[in-house]
Amino acid sequence: MMRRLLLSVLLAPVVVLPAACGGDAPSDEDTAASGAQAAQTEGQLSAVELEQGVGPIRDLELGPVDPALASQGETFFATKCSACHKLEERFVAPALGEVLSRRRPEFVMNMILNADEMVQRHPVIRELLAEFYTPMPVQVRDPDEARAILEYLRSEQTGSTTTPSGSGASR
Ligand code: HEC
């Protein structure tokens, strides 16, 4: 009799403890793990990354379009981009004839140089991926080449050319 009482006193806490605090531990771990995974794939982009894209290019200062550089870029574009992109209409990928009216030049260059990370992490590009189903591959690793392609796109933008005012022209 005495022995039985002792046993139940000793056992009681052992039985109660796991029930009280056992449930939460695994789910905490789950949350932490999936959180880390999300941070790796989508991540929290900074305001600068959202605007200028994820990649090596930041804060370009662009002068007037350089026709020689643009014509180099045209050749690169023909060999490396035109299989998927046209200027005037959507194809395998979005039309680029007005891309600089919706994206910053840094964004365009970062997309060219770092498409795989942009596809993974940039919300705007992820949305396009959902629409076009093709992840854009990196075709260009040389920033000078990417810069030339940007110049070509600048030279071809519809509506981005500065219109001469024309006032006071005749005299
Ligand atoms: C294999 C097809 C393919 C090739 C080649 C390709 N792209 Fe893309 N590009 C895409 C697709 C598809 C998208 C839309 C995002 C996605 O699905 O990855 C895209 C998106 C873009 C965007 C973003 C457009 C926007 O509206 O924001 C730019 C800029 C771009 N590409 C430029 C280029 C340039 C410049 C080249 C050549 C160096 C190139 N792409 C080569 C398929 C391609």
Residues whose N, C-alpha, C, O or C-beta is under 5 A from the ligand:
A	BS01	HEC	K80 C81 C84 V92 A93 P94 R103 V108 M111 I112 V119 I125 L128 L129 F132 T134 P135 M136 Q139 V140 I149
